[in-house]
Amino acid sequence: MSRLLLDSTVLIDALRGRRAASQVAALRREGTEPWVCVISVDEVWRGIRPGEELAARRLFRGLRLAPLGKAQGMMAGRWRREFAERGVPLHQADCLIAAAAVGVGAALVTANVRDYPMAAVEVREWPAG
């Protein structure tokens, strides 16, 4: 079974019934295991609108949680350091999400592919909207 880790852009689109909603709903039928990182849970919850909490709980209930441990922290920190040395700043949250995807052997699905330039991460674009 293949694995996809859904980033915040995809989760917000799915929550709001946009394009990603049907794609997320179809994942298990297609033999794909959907995952999420706690960083994305935080990002979605921070921006939740009135009346969306129940739908968000249902959305997250259907996803597996990718662990963030020492190995993922080291990987994220290494990426931030290496890219910063090249003049490319990366956000801590994005690096941790990417490390979580690598940690569970998942491709990372996002609308913001430029946020994930790490060679070790398979990134798939799901445009927002």
PAMIDO-514384 format. One line per 2 residues: number of its first residue (from 1); their letters; for each residue x negated, y negated, z negated of C-alpha. Coordinates in Angstrom, 2 decimals, decimal comma, padded with zeros to 5 digits. Layout:
BEGIN
NUM = a = X Y Z ~ ...
END
This chain:
BEGIN
1 = ms = 000,00 000,00 000,00 ~ -001,41 -003,38 000,95
3 = rl = -001,45 -006,25 -001,53 ~ -000,77 -009,97 -001,17
5 = ll = -001,36 -012,56 -003,85 ~ 001,06 -015,45 -003,38
7 = ds = -000,23 -018,91 -004,20 ~ 001,84 -021,80 -005,51
9 = tv = 002,80 -023,20 -002,10 ~ 004,36 -019,89 -001,09
11 = li = 006,07 -019,43 -004,45 ~ 007,60 -022,92 -004,39
13 = da = 008,84 -022,37 -000,84 ~ 010,39 -019,04 -001,86
15 = lr = 011,95 -020,54 -004,99 ~ 013,55 -023,32 -002,99
17 = gr = 014,96 -020,98 -000,34 ~ 012,67 -022,16 002,43
19 = ra = 010,80 -020,13 005,05 ~ 008,79 -018,05 002,57
21 = as = 011,91 -016,80 000,73 ~ 012,74 -014,17 003,36
23 = qv = 009,08 -013,25 003,78 ~ 008,61 -012,66 000,05
25 = aa = 011,88 -010,70 -000,14 ~ 010,71 -008,39 002,67
27 = lr = 007,27 -007,57 001,25 ~ 008,14 -004,39 -000,67
29 = re = 010,32 -003,11 002,18 ~ 007,29 -003,51 004,45
31 = gt = 005,06 -001,59 002,02 ~ 003,27 -004,64 000,63
33 = ep = 002,76 -005,15 -003,09 ~ 003,28 -008,83 -004,11
35 = wv = 001,01 -010,31 -006,78 ~ 000,71 -013,64 -008,57
37 = cv = -001,92 -015,33 -010,71 ~ -001,02 -016,98 -014,02
39 = is = -002,47 -020,23 -012,64 ~ 000,28 -020,28 -010,01
41 = vd = 002,89 -019,45 -012,66 ~ 001,72 -022,56 -014,53
43 = ev = 001,75 -024,72 -011,40 ~ 005,27 -023,63 -010,44
45 = wr = 006,59 -024,02 -013,98 ~ 005,06 -027,49 -014,27
47 = gi = 007,00 -028,66 -011,20 ~ 010,23 -026,78 -011,79
49 = rp = 013,39 -028,78 -011,13 ~ 016,53 -028,77 -013,26
51 = ge = 018,52 -025,63 -012,53 ~ 015,60 -023,66 -011,03
53 = el = 014,43 -021,85 -014,16 ~ 016,62 -018,75 -013,74
55 = aa = 015,64 -018,37 -010,08 ~ 011,97 -018,82 -010,99
57 = rr = 012,22 -016,12 -013,68 ~ 013,78 -013,75 -011,13
59 = lf = 011,07 -014,54 -008,59 ~ 008,25 -013,87 -011,03
61 = rg = 009,92 -010,71 -012,37 ~ 009,38 -009,10 -008,96
63 = lr = 005,65 -009,86 -008,83 ~ 002,67 -008,12 -010,40
65 = la = 000,35 -010,30 -012,46 ~ -003,31 -010,31 -011,41
67 = pl = -005,60 -010,40 -014,43 ~ -008,07 -013,19 -015,02
69 = gk = -011,06 -012,00 -016,99 ~ -014,74 -012,65 -017,34
71 = aq = -015,59 -011,32 -013,85 ~ -013,03 -013,61 -012,19
73 = gm = -014,25 -016,59 -014,23 ~ -017,83 -015,93 -013,17
75 = ma = -016,81 -015,54 -009,53 ~ -014,80 -018,79 -009,59
77 = gr = -017,63 -020,68 -011,28 ~ -020,17 -019,37 -008,77
79 = wr = -018,01 -020,51 -005,86 ~ -017,54 -023,97 -007,36
81 = re = -021,28 -024,34 -007,95 ~ -022,33 -023,04 -004,52
83 = fa = -019,83 -025,20 -002,62 ~ -020,64 -028,26 -004,73
85 = er = -024,32 -027,82 -003,81 ~ -023,21 -028,15 -000,17
87 = gv = -021,14 -031,24 -000,95 ~ -017,79 -029,41 -000,87
89 = pl = -015,89 -029,78 -004,12 ~ -013,42 -027,01 -004,93
91 = hq = -010,65 -027,12 -007,53 ~ -010,97 -024,86 -010,53
93 = ad = -007,39 -023,61 -010,16 ~ -007,92 -022,63 -006,50
95 = cl = -011,12 -020,77 -007,32 ~ -009,44 -018,84 -010,13
97 = ia = -006,50 -017,93 -007,89 ~ -008,92 -016,73 -005,19
99 = aa = -010,91 -014,72 -007,75 ~ -007,70 -013,11 -008,99
101 = av = -006,88 -012,05 -005,42 ~ -010,34 -010,54 -004,93
103 = gv = -010,05 -008,84 -008,31 ~ -006,94 -006,89 -007,31
105 = ga = -007,99 -006,33 -003,70 ~ -005,30 -008,60 -002,28
107 = al = -005,22 -011,02 000,60 ~ -004,29 -014,53 -000,50
109 = vt = -001,21 -016,10 001,09 ~ -001,00 -019,90 001,12
111 = an = 000,07 -022,93 003,10 ~ -003,23 -024,59 002,17
113 = vr = -005,87 -022,41 003,81 ~ -008,49 -025,17 003,56
115 = dy = -008,41 -024,85 -000,23 ~ -009,90 -021,35 000,06
117 = pm = -013,11 -021,43 002,16 ~ -014,75 -018,54 000,28
119 = aa = -015,96 -015,78 002,62 ~ -015,02 -013,06 000,12
121 = ve = -011,34 -014,01 000,26 ~ -009,00 -012,85 003,01
123 = vr = -006,66 -015,82 003,46 ~ -003,39 -015,68 005,37
125 = ew = -001,43 -018,78 006,23 ~ 002,28 -019,04 005,61
127 = pa = 003,16 -022,61 006,61 ~ 005,31 -024,50 004,12
129 = g = 008,74 -025,72 004,99
END
